[in-house]
């Protein structure tokens, strides 16, 4: 596996490498990330991963400085997964001067996670655009666990006419249903045992809708109450249209149930398509 930090070196290494598939990450990799690398292989000839902890998408009270940096272990996992090239820029490589131009998503950046993390999706859209320009991939894979992020990137890519296929990678879960996440490592033993409740509640919402319920607000409130009773602090549980995360409209739109809730000091997110 080749490793490059300089943009010029990366571009030189990717010349004449066939169809390039890109998987951006912030490192601290787990089996969910590795699954995305494996899924990427089916979409092209050369798999490129990146590791970059992007300061722009962290709020002032979030965990940028505490975010785990496990570079050597990450490299070992990527190499074992057959990744061809790793782009691992420093902040100086990616932001050689203060970033004054930003990609500003529309209203989708201010709902759901965006309501609780102001500026987050602006930072995501900006760094992803910059990474796309560095790697110049034909396709890119983003995990469905970060569903709102996937929609922001997919819609941005379409509206900006970027020649990149955006692939949604399926969420990888532990045996008890908990979506794999770097932040799961913050959970205590007792919290880890409690954490799968979130996925079970989302499954309950999906089953209820499949069985004919359409009182979406009541379903959301019931799930929040169940989490509150178990000691969680919930930001939102929402039933939305898959295509744009708007509230369900007329007809029979494809839906997704999304959740963000805090267990102890750890904020967990999850979703399930319906």
Backbone as CSV, one residue per row, in Angstrom:
resi,resn,N_x,N_y,N_z,CA_x,CA_y,CA_z,C_x,C_y,C_z
1,UNK,0.844,-1.198,0.000,0.000,0.000,0.000,0.878,1.246,0.000
2,UNK,0.662,2.119,-0.944,1.384,3.390,-0.974,0.729,4.374,-0.005
3,UNK,1.556,5.194,0.634,1.064,6.228,1.549,1.624,7.567,1.091
4,UNK,0.741,8.539,0.912,1.158,9.870,0.482,0.486,10.924,1.361
5,UNK,1.220,11.980,1.650,0.654,13.104,2.385,0.562,14.353,1.514
6,UNK,1.457,14.501,0.561,1.443,15.667,-0.323,0.472,15.447,-1.474
7,UNK,-0.278,16.485,-1.815,-1.290,16.369,-2.867,-0.639,16.059,-4.208
8,UNK,0.471,16.701,-4.521,1.137,16.463,-5.804,1.602,15.018,-5.918
9,UNK,2.138,14.480,-4.834,2.592,13.081,-4.857,1.417,12.133,-5.053
10,UNK,0.293,12.423,-4.397,-0.898,11.587,-4.549,-1.362,11.580,-6.000
11,UNK,-1.465,12.759,-6.594,-1.957,12.843,-7.970,-1.030,12.094,-8.930
12,UNK,0.266,12.210,-8.702,1.217,11.501,-9.562,1.046,9.992,-9.419
13,UNK,0.795,9.534,-8.195,0.658,8.094,-7.951,-0.618,7.525,-8.556
14,UNK,-1.620,8.368,-8.783,-2.912,7.881,-9.268,-3.077,7.991,-10.788
15,UNK,-2.054,8.442,-11.475,-2.130,8.505,-12.929,-2.153,7.099,-13.518
16,UNK,-3.018,6.916,-14.489,-3.096,5.640,-15.220,-3.388,4.458,-14.289
17,UNK,-4.247,4.667,-13.299,-4.599,3.602,-12.360,-6.015,3.084,-12.585
18,UNK,-6.577,3.344,-13.750,-7.914,2.841,-14.043,-8.983,3.608,-13.275
19,UNK,-10.094,2.940,-13.015,-11.216,3.550,-12.294,-10.876,3.614,-10.805
20,UNK,-10.903,4.807,-10.264,-10.483,5.051,-8.883,-11.710,5.175,-7.988
21,UNK,-11.693,4.440,-6.885,-12.772,4.485,-5.892,-12.182,4.988,-4.577
22,UNK,-12.837,5.945,-3.978,-12.295,6.672,-2.823,-13.170,6.452,-1.595
23,UNK,-12.522,6.200,-0.453,-13.231,6.059,0.823,-12.575,7.000,1.840
24,UNK,-13.174,8.164,2.107,-12.593,9.077,3.093,-12.935,8.655,4.520
25,UNK,-11.968,8.793,5.424,-12.191,8.477,6.838,-11.463,9.497,7.706
26,UNK,-11.769,9.455,9.005,-10.992,10.235,9.976,-10.102,9.325,10.816
27,UNK,-9.906,8.085,10.362,-9.044,7.176,11.099,-9.743,6.516,12.269
28,UNK,-8.955,5.937,13.175,-9.487,5.135,14.282,-10.434,4.084,13.715
29,UNK,-9.928,3.306,12.778,-10.756,2.444,11.945,-11.251,1.210,12.695
30,UNK,-12.462,0.782,12.322,-13.054,-0.437,12.861,-13.612,-1.248,11.698
31,UNK,-14.300,-2.335,12.017,-14.773,-3.239,10.972,-15.744,-2.568,10.011
32,UNK,-16.456,-1.559,10.469,-17.354,-0.839,9.577,-16.602,-0.129,8.469
33,UNK,-15.492,0.522,8.837,-14.668,1.172,7.820,-14.105,0.151,6.830
34,UNK,-13.620,-0.951,7.375,-13.006,-1.962,6.514,-14.043,-2.533,5.550
35,UNK,-15.280,-2.666,5.996,-16.346,-3.112,5.104,-16.521,-2.149,3.936
36,UNK,-16.401,-0.845,4.195,-16.507,0.133,3.107,-15.376,-0.050,2.105
37,UNK,-14.174,-0.348,2.596,-13.044,-0.597,1.692,-13.321,-1.813,0.812
38,UNK,-13.873,-2.835,1.416,-14.174,-4.055,0.660,-15.287,-3.807,-0.355
39,UNK,-16.287,-3.007,0.034,-17.345,-2.665,-0.908,-16.800,-1.818,-2.053
40,UNK,-15.820,-0.965,-1.747,-15.243,-0.104,-2.775,-14.589,-0.916,-3.884
41,UNK,-13.983,-2.028,-3.536,-13.265,-2.841,-4.513,-14.179,-3.268,-5.662
42,UNK,-15.467,-3.445,-5.372,-16.404,-3.880,-6.407,-16.742,-2.771,-7.397
43,UNK,-16.314,-1.542,-7.115,-16.710,-0.407,-7.950,-15.562,0.166,-8.772
44,UNK,-14.384,-0.436,-8.723,-13.299,0.118,-9.505,-12.032,-0.699,-9.447
45,UNK,-10.967,-0.136,-10.015,-9.681,-0.829,-10.128,-8.726,-0.486,-8.996
46,UNK,-8.756,0.756,-8.553,-7.830,1.232,-7.525,-8.616,1.804,-6.363
47,UNK,-8.388,1.280,-5.166,-9.075,1.768,-3.964,-8.152,2.729,-3.221
48,UNK,-8.642,3.930,-3.012,-7.909,4.961,-2.284,-8.667,5.285,-1.009
49,UNK,-8.000,5.227,0.124,-8.574,5.664,1.395,-7.863,6.938,1.832
50,UNK,-8.530,7.690,2.668,-7.851,8.835,3.287,-8.075,8.794,4.785
51,UNK,-7.109,9.342,5.503,-7.221,9.556,6.947,-6.919,11.015,7.202
52,UNK,-7.916,11.729,7.700,-7.728,13.140,8.029,-8.792,13.543,9.032
53,UNK,-8.376,13.986,10.206,-9.311,14.473,11.217,-9.556,15.943,10.909
54,UNK,-10.745,16.229,10.434,-11.067,17.525,9.857,-11.579,18.503,10.910
55,UNK,-10.739,19.443,11.239,-11.077,20.416,12.289,-12.355,21.196,11.945
56,UNK,-12.602,21.437,10.660,-13.717,22.297,10.259,-15.082,21.740,10.646
57,UNK,-15.187,20.424,10.816,-16.509,19.848,11.087,-16.766,19.620,12.571
58,UNK,-15.830,20.024,13.424,-16.008,19.899,14.867,-16.448,21.236,15.446
59,UNK,-17.445,21.192,16.320,-17.876,22.392,17.019,-16.920,22.741,18.151
60,UNK,-17.084,23.925,18.748,-16.160,24.377,19.795,-16.162,23.500,21.043
61,UNK,-17.246,22.786,21.304,-17.324,21.942,22.498,-17.284,20.457,22.159
62,UNK,-16.833,20.124,20.928,-16.773,18.734,20.518,-15.362,18.192,20.700
63,UNK,-15.181,16.937,20.267,-14.001,16.189,20.718,-12.866,16.131,19.703
64,UNK,-12.573,17.250,19.014,-11.494,17.244,18.020,-10.166,16.816,18.640
65,UNK,-9.791,17.426,19.754,-8.494,17.114,20.367,-8.467,15.715,20.962
66,UNK,-9.624,15.207,21.390,-9.680,13.880,22.002,-9.913,12.772,20.988
67,UNK,-10.235,13.143,19.744,-10.541,12.109,18.755,-9.345,11.178,18.613
68,UNK,-9.539,9.858,18.737,-8.399,8.938,18.766,-7.615,8.937,17.454
69,UNK,-6.307,9.079,17.558,-5.417,8.970,16.407,-4.653,7.654,16.530
70,UNK,-4.928,6.727,15.620,-4.348,5.378,15.696,-3.743,5.028,14.335
71,UNK,-2.825,5.878,13.868,-2.402,5.832,12.479,-1.776,4.496,12.083
72,UNK,-0.837,3.981,12.870,-0.156,2.759,12.451,-1.112,1.579,12.418
73,UNK,-1.966,1.471,13.428,-2.958,0.392,13.430,-3.904,0.528,12.248
74,UNK,-4.267,1.770,11.917,-5.138,2.004,10.767,-4.456,1.557,9.474
75,UNK,-3.194,1.903,9.321,-2.453,1.499,8.118,-2.418,-0.020,7.980
76,UNK,-2.200,-0.711,9.091,-2.156,-2.177,9.055,-3.494,-2.744,8.587
77,UNK,-4.596,-2.172,9.077,-5.922,-2.654,8.698,-6.211,-2.379,7.223
78,UNK,-5.834,-1.206,6.757,-6.083,-0.856,5.362,-5.271,-1.735,4.419
79,UNK,-4.019,-1.961,4.779,-3.179,-2.818,3.940,-3.744,-4.241,3.884
80,UNK,-4.185,-4.739,5.035,-4.755,-6.084,5.077,-6.041,-6.173,4.258
81,UNK,-6.760,-5.053,4.149,-8.008,-5.032,3.386,-7.767,-4.846,1.891
82,UNK,-6.520,-4.671,1.494,-6.207,-4.550,0.077,-6.325,-3.152,-0.489
83,UNK,-6.327,-2.142,0.379,-6.342,-0.764,-0.120,-5.041,-0.491,-0.866
84,UNK,-5.148,0.185,-1.996,-3.974,0.406,-2.837,-3.181,1.641,-2.432
85,UNK,-3.894,2.723,-2.119,-3.237,3.993,-1.826,-3.929,4.635,-0.630
86,UNK,-3.139,5.135,0.311,-3.649,5.903,1.449,-3.185,7.347,1.313
87,UNK,-4.141,8.261,1.355,-3.849,9.693,1.387,-3.980,10.140,2.829
88,UNK,-2.883,10.564,3.418,-2.866,10.941,4.838,-2.239,12.324,4.976
89,UNK,-2.957,13.357,4.558,-2.393,14.705,4.611,-2.333,15.240,6.035
90,UNK,-1.380,16.126,6.283,-1.387,16.903,7.511,-2.324,18.094,7.319
91,UNK,-2.587,18.825,8.377,-3.394,20.040,8.226,-2.717,21.033,7.294
92,UNK,-1.387,21.078,7.340,-0.662,21.984,6.453,-0.800,21.565,4.992
93,UNK,-0.822,20.253,4.747,-1.005,19.775,3.378,-2.375,20.169,2.827
94,UNK,-3.396,19.967,3.627,-4.760,20.184,3.124,-5.209,21.641,3.270
95,UNK,-4.718,22.306,4.295,-5.060,23.712,4.524,-3.772,24.532,4.636
96,UNK,-3.048,24.722,3.527,-1.779,25.457,3.589,-1.959,26.931,3.928
97,UNK,-3.177,27.404,3.788,-3.522,28.767,4.196,-4.898,28.695,4.839
98,UNK,-5.281,29.692,5.626,-6.613,29.640,6.250,-7.703,29.439,5.207
99,UNK,-8.614,28.508,5.497,-9.682,28.187,4.554,-10.740,29.274,4.624
100,UNK,-10.821,30.083,3.567,-11.765,31.193,3.530,-12.939,30.931,2.591
101,UNK,-12.817,29.916,1.732,-13.900,29.522,0.844,-14.507,28.232,1.389
102,UNK,-15.838,28.220,1.493,-16.532,27.073,2.070,-17.661,26.625,1.150
103,UNK,-18.005,25.344,1.255,-19.175,24.815,0.570,-20.330,24.858,1.558
104,UNK,-21.346,25.596,1.209,-22.466,25.847,2.126,-23.679,25.028,1.683
105,UNK,-23.976,23.908,2.360,-25.162,23.145,1.982,-26.430,23.951,2.255
106,UNK,-27.551,23.549,1.613,-28.814,24.262,1.840,-29.425,23.880,3.181
107,UNK,-30.751,23.975,3.269,-31.434,23.789,4.544,-31.190,22.450,5.205
108,UNK,-30.813,21.422,4.439,-30.584,20.104,5.031,-29.491,20.145,6.099
109,UNK,-28.598,21.150,6.037,-27.522,21.201,7.021,-28.003,21.690,8.388
110,UNK,-29.214,22.217,8.466,-29.694,22.800,9.713,-30.733,21.957,10.430
111,UNK,-31.070,20.782,9.877,-32.061,19.925,10.508,-31.369,18.718,11.136
112,UNK,-32.117,17.962,11.953,-31.605,16.725,12.543,-30.243,16.969,13.188
113,UNK,-29.201,16.275,12.738,-27.894,16.460,13.356,-27.409,17.896,13.240
114,UNK,-27.743,18.547,12.123,-27.295,19.918,11.926,-27.851,20.893,12.941
115,UNK,-29.041,20.604,13.468,-29.619,21.471,14.495,-28.779,21.441,15.766
116,UNK,-28.182,20.290,16.053,-27.421,20.127,17.289,-25.911,20.305,17.078
117,UNK,-25.486,20.352,15.818,-24.061,20.541,15.509,-23.937,21.638,14.445
118,UNK,-24.179,22.893,14.830,-24.140,23.979,13.840,-22.782,24.036,13.128
119,UNK,-22.835,24.166,11.813,-21.610,24.268,11.031,-20.983,22.942,10.664
120,UNK,-21.493,21.847,11.221,-20.867,20.536,10.990,-20.877,20.165,9.512
121,UNK,-22.035,20.267,8.874,-22.127,19.816,7.487,-21.452,20.785,6.523
122,UNK,-21.338,22.019,6.916,-20.527,22.962,6.137,-19.075,22.498,6.113
123,UNK,-18.572,22.086,7.281,-17.210,21.579,7.355,-17.033,20.282,6.592
124,UNK,-18.053,19.402,6.675,-17.993,18.127,5.951,-17.972,18.380,4.442
125,UNK,-18.921,19.197,3.956,-19.015,19.442,2.519,-17.749,20.101,1.988
126,UNK,-17.158,20.985,2.781,-15.946,21.669,2.329,-14.774,20.708,2.231
127,UNK,-14.554,19.897,3.262,-13.396,18.996,3.222,-13.588,17.895,2.190
128,UNK,-14.829,17.407,2.026,-15.058,16.358,1.032,-14.812,16.906,-0.373
129,UNK,-15.263,18.117,-0.634,-14.988,18.726,-1.941,-13.487,18.847,-2.171
130,UNK,-12.777,19.230,-1.144,-11.329,19.388,-1.279,-10.656,18.028,-1.484
131,UNK,-11.101,17.025,-0.752,-10.554,15.682,-0.935,-10.880,15.138,-2.329
132,UNK,-12.101,15.407,-2.809,-12.454,14.992,-4.165,-11.500,15.622,-5.180
133,UNK,-11.179,16.886,-4.986,-10.272,17.560,-5.911,-8.859,16.999,-5.830
134,UNK,-8.463,16.533,-4.657,-7.130,15.939,-4.500,-7.058,14.563,-5.154
135,UNK,-8.053,13.726,-4.890,-8.039,12.330,-5.339,-8.561,12.194,-6.771
136,UNK,-9.551,13.023,-7.124,-10.203,12.966,-8.436,-10.732,11.550,-8.741
137,UNK,-11.571,11.030,-7.850,-12.063,9.657,-8.022,-13.192,9.572,-9.031
138,UNK,-13.444,8.345,-9.488,-14.608,8.068,-10.322,-15.817,7.702,-9.469
139,UNK,-15.566,7.173,-8.284,-16.634,6.814,-7.354,-16.126,7.024,-5.934
140,UNK,-17.051,7.219,-5.003,-16.691,7.372,-3.597,-17.729,6.665,-2.742
141,UNK,-17.273,6.047,-1.659,-18.143,5.259,-0.793,-18.272,5.950,0.559
142,UNK,-19.513,6.171,0.995,-19.804,6.758,2.304,-20.785,5.835,3.026
143,UNK,-20.548,5.609,4.304,-21.389,4.703,5.071,-22.780,5.261,5.317
144,UNK,-23.768,4.387,5.276,-25.146,4.800,5.555,-25.370,5.117,7.032
145,UNK,-24.451,4.713,7.911,-24.655,5.036,9.323,-24.744,6.547,9.516
146,UNK,-23.912,7.287,8.787,-23.998,8.746,8.796,-24.918,9.163,7.644
147,UNK,-26.214,8.902,7.824,-27.170,8.996,6.723,-27.310,10.425,6.207
148,UNK,-27.366,11.370,7.126,-27.516,12.764,6.703,-26.278,13.224,5.949
149,UNK,-25.109,12.804,6.401,-23.876,13.126,5.686,-23.921,12.567,4.265
150,UNK,-24.363,11.310,4.129,-24.466,10.688,2.807,-25.382,11.498,1.903
151,UNK,-26.530,11.959,2.428,-27.457,12.739,1.612,-26.850,14.089,1.223
152,UNK,-26.155,14.731,2.155,-25.509,16.016,1.845,-24.499,15.838,0.722
153,UNK,-23.659,14.806,0.822,-22.626,14.581,-0.182,-23.237,14.164,-1.512
154,UNK,-24.233,13.291,-1.469,-24.856,12.833,-2.707,-25.521,13.993,-3.449
155,UNK,-26.263,14.827,-2.726,-26.950,15.946,-3.356,-25.970,17.008,-3.837
156,UNK,-24.934,17.260,-3.052,-23.906,18.220,-3.458,-23.224,17.770,-4.751
157,UNK,-22.869,16.496,-4.804,-22.176,15.969,-5.980,-23.040,16.090,-7.229
158,UNK,-24.337,15.811,-7.071,-25.256,15.915,-8.215,-25.414,17.368,-8.655
159,UNK,-25.661,18.265,-7.706,-25.942,19.646,-8.077,-24.699,20.377,-8.598
160,UNK,-23.533,19.982,-8.146,-22.293,20.596,-8.621,-21.738,19.905,-9.861
161,UNK,-22.477,18.918,-10.371,-22.102,18.195,-11.592,-20.715,17.578,-11.492
162,UNK,-20.389,17.056,-10.306,-19.107,16.380,-10.145,-19.206,14.988,-10.770
163,UNK,-18.216,14.574,-11.550,-18.301,13.282,-12.245,-17.915,12.116,-11.341
164,UNK,-18.632,11.998,-10.222,-18.304,11.002,-9.201,-19.575,10.255,-8.818
165,UNK,-19.524,8.941,-8.867,-20.636,8.110,-8.401,-20.550,7.987,-6.882
166,UNK,-21.618,8.322,-6.188,-21.640,8.225,-4.727,-22.342,6.922,-4.349
167,UNK,-21.625,6.069,-3.626,-22.115,4.751,-3.235,-22.393,4.762,-1.733
168,UNK,-23.588,4.329,-1.340,-23.924,4.223,0.083,-23.548,2.859,0.620
169,UNK,-22.620,2.812,1.554,-22.168,1.552,2.140,-23.049,1.140,3.303
170,UNK,-23.426,-0.122,3.339,-24.329,-0.607,4.386,-23.656,-0.537,5.765
171,UNK,-24.468,-0.263,6.783,-23.977,-0.174,8.157,-23.574,-1.552,8.672
172,UNK,-22.427,-1.603,9.323,-21.966,-2.848,9.935,-22.302,-2.796,11.427
173,UNK,-22.842,-3.894,11.945,-23.321,-3.917,13.321,-22.660,-5.041,14.111
174,UNK,-22.578,-4.821,15.410,-22.162,-5.888,16.318,-23.277,-6.932,16.382
175,UNK,-22.974,-8.071,16.984,-23.945,-9.165,17.037,-25.247,-8.746,17.718
176,UNK,-25.187,-7.796,18.634,-26.390,-7.347,19.342,-27.086,-6.181,18.647
177,UNK,-26.596,-5.790,17.472,-27.270,-4.761,16.685,-26.665,-3.382,16.759
178,UNK,-25.776,-3.114,17.695,-25.192,-1.777,17.815,-24.363,-1.453,16.575
179,UNK,-24.643,-0.314,15.964,-23.862,0.126,14.810,-22.427,0.408,15.245
180,UNK,-21.476,-0.134,14.497,-20.069,0.092,14.835,-19.723,1.568,14.645
181,UNK,-18.991,2.118,15.601,-18.615,3.520,15.584,-17.357,3.709,16.410
182,UNK,-16.531,4.647,15.995,-15.341,4.952,16.787,-15.716,5.407,18.193
183,UNK,-16.862,6.052,18.321,-17.265,6.587,19.628,-17.781,5.504,20.576
184,UNK,-18.012,4.288,20.072,-18.432,3.220,20.975,-17.379,2.931,22.037
185,UNK,-16.134,3.247,21.719,-15.059,3.022,22.680,-15.162,3.884,23.920
186,UNK,-15.988,4.931,23.868,-16.183,5.788,25.033,-17.176,5.201,26.030
187,UNK,-17.925,4.173,25.627,-18.973,3.614,26.479,-18.387,2.777,27.603
188,UNK,-18.963,2.900,28.792,-18.606,2.010,29.884,-19.194,0.630,29.601
189,UNK,-18.825,-0.345,30.407,-19.346,-1.703,30.202,-20.867,-1.732,30.312
190,UNK,-21.398,-1.032,31.313,-22.857,-1.006,31.487,-23.528,-0.266,30.338
191,UNK,-22.933,0.828,29.893,-23.500,1.582,28.778,-23.464,0.761,27.485
192,UNK,-22.377,0.014,27.306,-22.286,-0.810,26.093,-23.405,-1.862,26.059
193,UNK,-23.753,-2.393,27.226,-24.842,-3.372,27.292,-26.191,-2.722,26.997
194,UNK,-26.344,-1.458,27.341,-27.595,-0.734,27.135,-27.712,-0.188,25.709
195,UNK,-26.598,0.073,25.051,-26.581,0.800,23.780,-27.443,0.197,22.672
196,UNK,-27.570,-1.134,22.551,-28.386,-1.688,21.457,-29.865,-1.323,21.522
197,UNK,-30.316,-0.756,22.646,-31.720,-0.351,22.754,-32.095,0.607,21.606
198,UNK,-31.154,1.442,21.203,-31.448,2.425,20.161,-31.851,1.734,18.856
199,UNK,-31.102,0.727,18.470,-31.405,-0.001,17.229,-32.718,-0.779,17.365
200,UNK,-32.966,-1.345,18.544,-34.221,-2.081,18.739,-35.424,-1.156,18.580
201,UNK,-35.314,0.062,19.089,-36.418,1.009,18.954,-36.634,1.405,17.496
202,UNK,-35.551,1.587,16.751,-35.692,1.911,15.332,-36.330,0.756,14.579
203,UNK,-35.968,-0.472,14.931,-36.617,-1.639,14.338,-38.112,-1.653,14.649
204,UNK,-38.458,-1.263,15.880,-39.862,-1.209,16.256,-40.636,-0.198,15.430
205,UNK,-39.999,0.949,15.154,-40.640,1.955,14.302,-40.844,1.393,12.895
206,UNK,-39.821,0.763,12.365,-39.938,0.186,11.021,-41.071,-0.840,10.961
207,UNK,-41.135,-1.720,11.954,-42.171,-2.758,11.956,-43.562,-2.148,12.068
208,UNK,-43.681,-1.099,12.890,-44.989,-0.460,13.063,-45.463,0.169,11.756
209,UNK,-44.555,0.818,11.039,-44.928,1.445,9.766,-45.273,0.378,8.730
210,UNK,-44.501,-0.684,8.710,-44.811,-1.778,7.775,-46.177,-2.399,8.065
211,UNK,-46.580,-2.340,9.328,-47.872,-2.914,9.723,-49.014,-1.915,9.604
212,UNK,-48.722,-0.746,9.029,-49.804,0.168,8.700,-49.885,1.456,9.491
213,UNK,-49.063,1.641,10.508,-49.138,2.891,11.265,-48.555,4.041,10.443
214,UNK,-49.221,5.165,10.470,-48.721,6.350,9.784,-48.774,7.581,10.683
215,UNK,-49.000,7.353,11.978,-48.974,8.457,12.950,-47.524,8.671,13.376
216,UNK,-46.761,9.272,12.481,-45.312,9.329,12.639,-44.873,10.077,13.892
217,UNK,-45.528,11.178,14.191,-45.144,11.948,15.380,-45.332,11.114,16.646
218,UNK,-46.416,10.351,16.716,-46.660,9.504,17.884,-45.583,8.426,17.994
219,UNK,-45.194,7.833,16.865,-44.133,6.822,16.885,-42.821,7.424,17.382
220,UNK,-42.515,8.625,16.920,-41.290,9.298,17.358,-41.340,9.566,18.867
221,UNK,-42.469,10.089,19.338,-42.587,10.427,20.756,-42.511,9.190,21.647
222,UNK,-43.104,8.092,21.196,-43.047,6.853,21.970,-41.606,6.363,22.111
223,UNK,-40.843,6.459,21.048,-39.459,6.003,21.102,-38.617,6.897,22.005
224,UNK,-38.832,8.208,21.928,-38.106,9.130,22.807,-38.437,8.837,24.268
225,UNK,-39.697,8.605,24.551,-40.108,8.310,25.926,-39.451,7.029,26.421
226,UNK,-39.342,6.033,25.564,-38.704,4.778,25.964,-37.222,4.980,26.276
227,UNK,-36.548,5.805,25.478,-35.140,6.088,25.757,-35.001,6.902,27.045
228,UNK,-35.852,7.912,27.197,-35.790,8.734,28.412,-35.965,7.872,29.656
229,UNK,-36.885,6.917,29.597,-37.151,6.053,30.747,-35.939,5.195,31.091
230,UNK,-35.090,4.946,30.095,-33.895,4.135,30.323,-32.665,4.983,30.617
231,UNK,-32.856,6.302,30.790,-31.761,7.164,31.195,-30.992,7.830,30.067
232,UNK,-31.485,7.734,28.844,-30.843,8.398,27.715,-31.262,9.873,27.668
233,UNK,-30.502,10.680,26.912,-30.870,12.074,26.647,-30.896,12.232,25.130
234,UNK,-32.098,12.346,24.583,-32.292,12.221,23.148,-32.330,13.581,22.461
235,UNK,-31.556,13.712,21.395,-31.616,14.905,20.547,-32.807,14.814,19.600
236,UNK,-32.956,13.680,18.930,-34.100,13.513,18.035,-34.289,12.042,17.682
237,UNK,-35.526,11.690,17.431,-35.877,10.492,16.672,-36.859,10.984,15.618
238,UNK,-36.546,10.747,14.350,-37.312,11.357,13.272,-37.559,10.355,12.160
239,UNK,-38.753,10.409,11.609,-39.121,9.607,10.437,-39.162,10.561,9.252
240,UNK,-38.340,10.299,8.257,-38.175,11.225,7.143,-38.161,10.495,5.801
241,UNK,-38.290,11.273,4.747,-38.138,10.731,3.407,-36.654,10.464,3.140
242,UNK,-36.377,9.339,2.534,-34.973,9.004,2.267,-34.301,10.016,1.349
243,UNK,-35.006,10.488,0.334,-34.341,11.238,-0.731,-33.840,12.612,-0.296
244,UNK,-34.541,13.233,0.679,-34.147,14.600,1.038,-34.264,14.891,2.534
245,UNK,-34.666,13.886,3.317,-34.818,13.999,4.767,-35.901,14.995,5.173
246,UNK,-36.800,15.300,4.237,-37.969,16.111,4.584,-38.993,15.235,5.283
247,UNK,-39.925,15.824,6.039,-41.011,15.037,6.637,-41.784,14.297,5.558
248,UNK,-42.342,13.142,5.886,-43.060,12.352,4.882,-44.160,13.160,4.205
249,UNK,-44.176,13.093,2.861,-45.178,13.818,2.101,-46.257,12.894,1.595
250,UNK,-46.977,13.386,0.606,-48.073,12.610,0.036,-47.523,11.431,-0.754
251,UNK,-48.406,10.495,-1.061,-47.984,9.319,-1.804,-47.372,8.293,-0.879
252,UNK,-46.411,7.578,-1.394,-45.785,6.505,-0.625,-44.262,6.619,-0.721
253,UNK,-43.691,7.685,-0.146,-42.239,7.883,-0.277,-41.469,6.833,0.516
254,UNK,-40.274,6.548,0.067,-39.388,5.682,0.840,-38.945,6.442,2.081
255,UNK,-38.996,5.790,3.221,-38.746,6.448,4.502,-37.487,5.914,5.161
256,UNK,-36.997,6.691,6.108,-35.893,6.282,6.956,-36.183,6.820,8.356
257,UNK,-35.911,6.022,9.372,-36.020,6.471,10.762,-34.606,6.751,11.268
258,UNK,-34.398,7.944,11.801,-33.078,8.370,12.240,-33.124,8.750,13.710
259,UNK,-31.994,8.570,14.395,-31.949,8.876,15.826,-30.565,9.363,16.223
260,UNK,-30.564,10.254,17.198,-29.333,10.661,17.867,-29.668,10.828,19.339
261,UNK,-28.924,10.137,20.190,-29.218,10.183,21.618,-27.923,9.979,22.393
262,UNK,-27.891,10.557,23.562,-26.677,10.503,24.379,-26.864,9.489,25.502
263,UNK,-25.914,8.579,25.598,-25.895,7.573,26.661,-24.680,7.878,27.526
264,UNK,-24.914,8.363,28.721,-23.794,8.880,29.499,-23.245,10.107,28.799
265,UNK,-21.962,10.107,28.508,-21.348,11.232,27.802,-21.158,10.959,26.316
266,UNK,-21.640,9.805,25.839,-21.386,9.395,24.459,-22.629,9.593,23.607
267,UNK,-22.474,10.331,22.535,-23.586,10.584,21.613,-23.567,9.538,20.515
268,UNK,-24.662,8.775,20.427,-24.770,7.697,19.439,-25.793,8.106,18.377
269,UNK,-25.494,7.778,17.119,-26.453,7.998,16.047,-26.715,6.671,15.358
270,UNK,-27.893,6.534,14.770,-28.227,5.317,14.038,-29.421,5.640,13.141
271,UNK,-29.706,4.741,12.224,-30.861,4.907,11.359,-31.225,3.546,10.776
272,UNK,-32.422,3.467,10.235,-32.846,2.247,9.554,-33.774,2.650,8.413
273,UNK,-33.489,2.159,7.220,-34.346,2.439,6.073,-35.598,1.567,6.167
274,UNK,-36.702,2.142,5.702,-37.986,1.458,5.799,-38.496,1.188,4.379
